[in-house]
Amino acid sequence: MKILVIDGDPILARALRDAGHTVDNIVPGGGVIDLPALVRHVGVEPDLLVQQERLGPRSYLVGLAEIGCPSVFWAVDSHLNLYWQRFYALLFDAVLTPHVSLFKALPKALRPPCLRRFALFGSERAFTPHRERRHALSMWARVDKHRPIRAWLIELLRAEGLYHTQDIDFEAMMRLYGDSRVVPNECIANEVTLRLMEGASAGCLVLSPDVGEDQNALLEPGTEFLIYHDGLELLDQVRWAAARPGRAEVIGLAARRRILADHLPASRAAELLVLAANIEQGRLTGREAQLALWLSLAWQLRAGRIPIEPAPHAEQGFALLAGLPGHPAEKADQHPVAELLADEALAQIFHLLAKDKGNTQGAARVLGFYRKLITDRRDAALTSPSKTSPSREPALSLQAVSACSALALRENILPMARALSALRPGTNALPGKSATEICLRWSADIQTAGELFHSGFPFKPENGMLPEDAFGWLVFALHLTPEDRPALYGHFEKLLRSMPALLHMYVGILAEHSLAAPEDWRVQLDYGMASIKACRVSLGLAEAREAGEKARAQGEERAFKARSRMS
């Protein structure tokens, strides 16, 4: 088989060659790449195309629909890039990722038709018995201001003998793990990490947060690694391993055996080849494919990660929308993805136009375009009623209308923001009176719609950006009305409590709230328990004890015990 790999890991390319296939591994250097031209340049018509997400300069392939062979996208860091990958992935016949649960949680129309679990691989290493290893506890991990929980974990474990480094290369790191008995793991956004595979490859006992199904599908918790839920449990596991080195080694050996059996590069190559032999074409084509690529680029443009001018890209989006059949919903029941992409594109056009401060004309233009879209959908629904819902009435786009409302708030046009808030899809509630109330209502509606937080997207309202998810609307409220900060604490806490990827923000908000309400033992207890979860164990225990003393003094000891159990 002739395989064309774009931005591929050389180790995987070598494993495919070892399996007897011809592999061209091309690194275009990032940016928008004309794929048919690249294929002509390589001079080989591939039987399989594989693009791997690259952590450096990213490549965006144009013309995938013109390539006749099966196409596969390996989405490596979906925990930080799903905001644009959810559209880009639709351009391929199959999607590989370590984070299957994230794609499965997308709206049905955006879920890839062929989705496979495909984690980064481990490596085969000589095994040194644990009794001969010099380090009890080691961790290679970068620490900076963006990784506070990692810093707290390292600080917590230094007293247990942790050796931490971030200044060695991969082979030196693997030699360190091969000379260590225990490797603690930490996640940036509740993701599957390379550290899990690296520690297991070295036969270490890996201690990892509870990431869920994506992690547990790779190694068996309890027998091949251990899961911790907070800093106290992590400390217990470290001390358990020190007291029972033989048991710790048994788990490390089991993990190493699993790596050798299931997670070496040859295993990944074999998985990919089986998929290639059975794959069916499922990629988007035509205008829908163009719109999906446009959306991927729009998100990256707004994130400042691709050098495209906003205004021309917005005009291209308008043209693509106008070219969709019926704008696009005359066949909405047969092609729901078209309607979903159109609604998202309208919102993104609006966000692009809003990059120019004061561009309130953008609101009128997007809403005018949307009125026509709604009219076309209504006409299509009347002439071709849905079999499942004959009275189907097209709904307003939550994304587009909320974006318009946000721009009106940013430009301090409160009557317009209030009027748009009254159009919130699926609600008859009155619009908010103040900017804060409007933001809170949009946040609640968007949370109900499932858009909690776009991990990895750098939302900065101080740069004129507009919110799109539930958390962003709370941040936007704080930006517009900082004097309402105390009134927003509870809303932040309720939302962040359910978002493990933002645990450090949850701890910070609770710390502020606790200082602002020093007699509220409930807030202080929540702060203490969240701190323990975030590996600030001493601080958390002290806060929890003090909260208990306040509760007893207020005659609420029973309520304190009940809340402690719930936490």
N, C-alpha and C positions, 0 to 999 in steps of 0.2 A: 504494500500500500504506500502511496505517496502522500505524506502528511506535511501540511504547511502550518507551522506554529508561529504565532505572533506574540512577541514579548514573553516567550516561554522560559521556564526554569531549565537551565542546561542539563540538570540532573534528570529531569523527566524526559527531555529530548534524547538523552543518551540511553535511557531505559527503553524508549520506543525503538531506537536503532538496534539495541541488543535483541529486541524481539523480532528483528528481521525486516524492519520497515525503513523506507527512505524518508528522512526528516530534514526539512529546511526550517531552521529556527531564525526568524527575522526579528530584529529590534529596530523598528522604524524611527524611534527617537521622540515619539509623542506628537500630539496634534491630530488634526483631521486627515485621515489617510485614504486615498483613492485605492480601494482594494483591487478592483480589476486591473488597474495600472500596475500595482505591486505584483500581482500574479504574472502579468506579462513580463515584468522585469525579472522575476525569478526564472521564468522560462519553463515552468512545469505546471501542468494542470493537476491540482491536488485531488486526491480521493477523500480527503478529510481536512477541514480547517479547524484549528483550535486557537483561540485567543485567550491568553491568561492575563488577568488584571495585573498591571505592573505598579509597584509601589512608588516608582519614580515618575518620570514624564509619561503621561497616559496617552494611549493611542485610541482614536475613535474611528472605526472603519465605516466608510461610505461605499455603498454598492454591494452589500452582502447579498441582496436579493438576486444579483446577477451571477453569483457563483453557484454552479450546479451541484457541488458536493455537499454533504452534510456539514453543518457548522456548529461549533461548541464554544461556549463562553465559560471560562473558569473564574468565578467571582470569589476572590480570596478574602477580601476585607469588607464583606457586606455589612458587618456591624458598624462601619463608619461611612459606607458609601451606598447604602441601599437607596438613598434619596435620588440618585441618578441611575443606578444600576437597574432599578425596577422597570425603567423604560428601555434602556439599552439591551437588557436581556431578551426582550421580545423580538429582537432582530435575528436571534439564533434559533436553531432547531432544538438545542438542548442547553441546559445550564447546570454547571457543576459548582458546588459551594460547600464549605464546612458548615454554613449557617442555614440549613434547610428550613428551620422553623421560621426564620424571618421572611422567606419567600412564601411559605405556606400561609402566613398571616396576612398577606396582601389581599386586596379585593380580588374576587375570582377572575375577573377579566384581565388582571395583571399577572396572574400566576403563570410561570412558564409551563408550556404543555408537557415538557419533558424535564424533570428536575431530579438530580441525583446528588447524594451526599459524596463529597470528594474533598477530603481534608489534605493538608500538607503532610508530607511523608516523614517518617523517622529514618534512622540510619542503623546499619549493622556495626556494632562496636564490640571489641574484646571486653569481657566482663571481669572486673576485679571484685573479689569477695568483699563484703562490707567491712569485715574486721580489719582489712588491710587498707581501707580508705582513710585519708588523713582528715577530711572535713566532715563534721557531723551534719552541717546545714549550709547550703550554698545557693546563691541566686545571681544570675546575670540579668540585669534589668536597668533600662534607662530611667533616670529620675529627673523630673523637671517640674515646673509650676503647673503643668497640665496633668500631672499624675499624683495628686495629693494622697490618695489612698495607698498607692504603692510606697510612697515615702513613709506613711504611718506604719505600714506593715514592716518595712525594713527596720524602722526605729524600734518597733515592738520586739522583733526577733533578735536584735543585736545582743540583748541580755541573755539570749539562749545560745549564743555562739555563732550567729549567722555571719558567713563570709559573703559580702556583697561586692560586685564589680560591674562596671559598665564600659570598661576600657580595653577589652580584649576581643579578638576576632572569633569567628565561629568555631574553628578547630580548637583554639585555646579554651573556649567555653565548654566544648564537649569533653576536653581533657579534664577540666575542673569538675564537671558533673560525674565523670568516670572515677573521680577521686573523692566523691561526696556520697553520703548515705541518704540524705533527705533534700528535696528541692521544693520549696514553697512556691505556689503559683498565684498570680493576681491578674485580673482582667480589667481592661479599660472600659469596655461597654458590654459586659456580660457575654463575652465571646469565647469561642474555642481558640486557645493560644498555641503558638509554636512551642512554648515552654513545656506544655504537657507532653508533646511528642519527643522533645529533646531529653527531658528528664527520664521518661520511660525508656528511651533508646539506651541510656546509660545504666539502666537497671536500678534507678533511684526510687525511693518511695516519694511519689509526687502528692502534695497536699494542695487541693484546688478548690476554688469557690464552687458553689452549686450553680452551674451554668444551665443545666437541664439536658434535654434530649440530644442536642447536638454534640455535647461532650460525652454523654453516657453511651452513645452509639459507637464511640471509638475505643474506649476502655471501660471495663466493668467497675463501677464504684464499689468500694468495700473489699474487692479482691485484687484489683490491678492499680488502684489509686484510692485515696481517701478524699472525701468531700468535707469542707468546713462551711459553716453558715455565718460565723462571726469571728472576731478576734479571740474571744475566750476559747472557742472550740479549736481554733488554730493552735493556740498555746497548748491546750490539752493534748492535741495530736503530736506536736513536736516533743513534748515531754514523754508521751507514751512511747514514741519511737526511740527516744534515748534510753528508756528503761527496758525496752523489749527489742533490742537490735535484731534478734533472729526473726521475729515476726515482721519487722519492717523490711528485712531483706527478702522474705518470702513474697511480699507484695511487689517489691521492686523487680524480682525475677519473673513474676507472672506478667507484669507490664512489659518487660523486655521480650518475653515469649510472644506476646500479642503483637508487638511491633514487628518481630521477625516473620510472623505468620500472615499478618494482614496489612501492614502499613509501611512496607519498603517501597522504593521507587518502582520496582518491577511489578508490585501488586497494583499500584496506581496505573501503570501503563496497561496492564491486563484489563483492569476495569474500563479504561477508556476505549480499548479496542473492542471489547464486548459491546459497549454502548454504540460504537460506530457501526458495528455489524447489524444492529437492530433499530437504528434511529430512523424516524419518519420525519418528513419535512413539516415543521410546525412554526416556522418563522413568519413574522408579518411581512407583507409585500405591499407594493403600491404606495398610495398616499399615507396609509396607516404606518407603514415602515418609516417613511420620511418624517412623519410627525413624531414617532417614537424617538428617532435619532435627534430631531430638533429639540425635544424635551430634555433629553440627556444633556445636550450641549447648553441649553438654557439654564439648567440648574448649575452646571459647572461654571458657566459664564458669571452667574450671580455670586457664586462662591469665590470668584476671583482666581479660578484655576485653569482658565483657558482664555487666550487673548482674542476675543471676538467683541465687536462693538455692539452694544445693546440695541440701539435703534434699528439698524439693518436686520438684526436677527428677529426683532419683533415684527418687522414688515414681512419677513419670510414666513413667520408663523401665521400671520393674517392670510397670506396667499395659500398656504397649505390648508388652512381651515376652509377657505372658500372653495378649494378643489375637492373637498370630501363630498361624496354623493349625498344630496339632501341636507348638507351641513350638520351632521352626516346621517341623520337618524331615520331616513326612510326605510332602512333595514336594521334599525337599532336592535330588534329582538334577535336577529341572526348575527349581528356583529356588535355586541355590547362594548367591545374594546374601543371601537371608533368613538362612541359617545363619551366614554370615560377619558380618552385621550383628548378629545375636543374640549371638554370641560377643564381639564388640567392645563391645556395649552392656553385657553383664555386667561386663566389665572397667571400663568407665566408671562404671557404678553404684557399683562397689566404690571407685573412686578418689574419687567424690563423697562417699560415706559416710565414707571415710578422712580427709576434710578435717578432721573433728572428731577431734583427737588422743585416743587411748585407746578409739576405737570398735571394739573387737575383736568386738563382736556383729555388725558388718557382715560380717565374714568368714564367720561361721556362716550368716547369712542368704543371702549370695550363693552359698555352696557348697550350701546346701540347695536353693535354686532351681535351681542347675546340676545337682544330682543328678536332679531331676525332668526337666529338659531332656534329659539323657543317657538316662534311662529311656524318654522319649517317642521319642527318635531311634532307640533300639535296637528298640523295638516297631515303629516305622514301617519300619525296615530289614528286620525279619523278615516283616512282612505284605506289603511291597512291595519286594522285593530289587532292588538295582541291577542293570541288565543288564550293566554293565561290571565290577561287583565284587559278586557275589552275597553274599559274606560280609562286606560292608561293616560295620565296627564304628565307631560314632561316637567321635571322639576327645575327650579333655579339651581345653578351651580353654586354649591357652598363655597368652593375655593374662589370663584370669580367675584361673587358678591361680597364676601368677607374682605377680599383684597381691596375692593373699591371703598368699603367702609373704613379700612385701615388708612388708606390714603387721605380720605376726608379728615380723619382724626389727626393725622400727621400735619396736615395743612390747616388745622384748627377750624375746620368748617363743620361745626357740631351738628347743625340741622341736617346736612347731607348724610353725615355718619349715622344719625339717629334714624333717618328715613330708610337707609339701606339696612340698618339693623332690624327694622320692622319686616324686612323681606327674608329674614332668616328661614331657610328651607325647613319644612316640617314642624313649624312652631306657630302658634297664634299668640304667643306672649308679646306683651308690649315692649317696645324698645327701651333700652336704658336711657336714663336722663343725663348722666354725666359720662365723661370719657371712660372713667374706671368701670362703671356699670356696663357700658357697651363692650368693653374689652372682656369683662368677666363672662358676659353672655355668649360672645363668640367663642371664648375658650371652652365653655361648657358644651356648646353645640359641636365644636370640632372634636372635642374629646369623645363625645358620643359617637361620632362618625369614625373613630378609631385613629385619628391623626394626633398622637400624643406628643411626639418629639422626633425630629429628623436628626438622628445621631450623625455627627461628623460635619453637618452643615453649619457654617459660621454665621449665625444670625446676629447682626449688630444693628439695633435700631438707631444707635447714635450716628451711623453712617447712612441713614435714610432708608434702611431696609424695612420691609413690611412683614408682619408675622403671617405664618401659614399653619402652624400647629398649635395645640392647646397650650403647651409650655411657652411658645413664642408670644402668644397673646398676653400671658401673665407678665412676661418680661417687657412687652410693649407698654402695658399699663403702668408698670413701674417706671419706665422711661418717660412717659407722658405726664404722670402725676406722682412724682417721688414723695410728695407729702402724704400720699395714701398708703405708704409702705406698711404701716402697722395693720391696716385693714386687709392687706393682701397676704399676710403671713399664712393664715389658715388655708387659703386657696392653693398657695405653693405647696404647703405641707401635704394636703390631701392628694395632690397630683404626684408629687415626687415620691411619696411613700410607696407607690406601685411601680417605680421605675428604677431598677437596680443600677442601670447605667449612669444614673445621676445621683448616686448615693452621696458623693462629696458635696453636691449642692444642697441636698436635703439636710445634711449635717450643718452646713453654713446657715441656712434659713432658720433652722431650729435654734442655733446658737444666738442669732439676732433676736428671735422671738423670746427666748428665755431671758435675755438681758432686758428686753422691753417690758416683760411681764414677770418680774422677779418673784411674785407670790403664787404664780400659777404652777403648782407642782406637776400638773399633767404635761405641760410643755417641757419642763425641766426633765421629767422622766423620759419623754420621747427623745429629747436631746441626748440623754445618757445612753439609752438603748441603741440609738442610731450610731453614736460614737463607738460603742462596743462593736457593732457590726462593721464599722469602718476601720477597725484595728486600733482605735484610740482607747485601749482597754482601761488604763488607770483613770483617765479623765472620765470615761463613761461610768465606771463604777462609783466614782466620787459624786458625780451629778445625780446618779440614781439614788445613792444613800441620802443625799441632801433633800431630794424630792420626797423620799419616804418620811424624813423628819418633818417636813412641811405638811405632808398629808396627815400625819398623826396629830400634829398641833392643831390642824383644822378639823379633826374628828372624822377624817375620811380614809382611815387606814384600810378598811375593807375595799374601797374603790381603788386604792393604790395597788393592792395585791392583785385585784382582778385585771387592772390595766397592765401590770407587770407581766402577768401570764400571757396576755394577748400580744405583748411586744416580743 
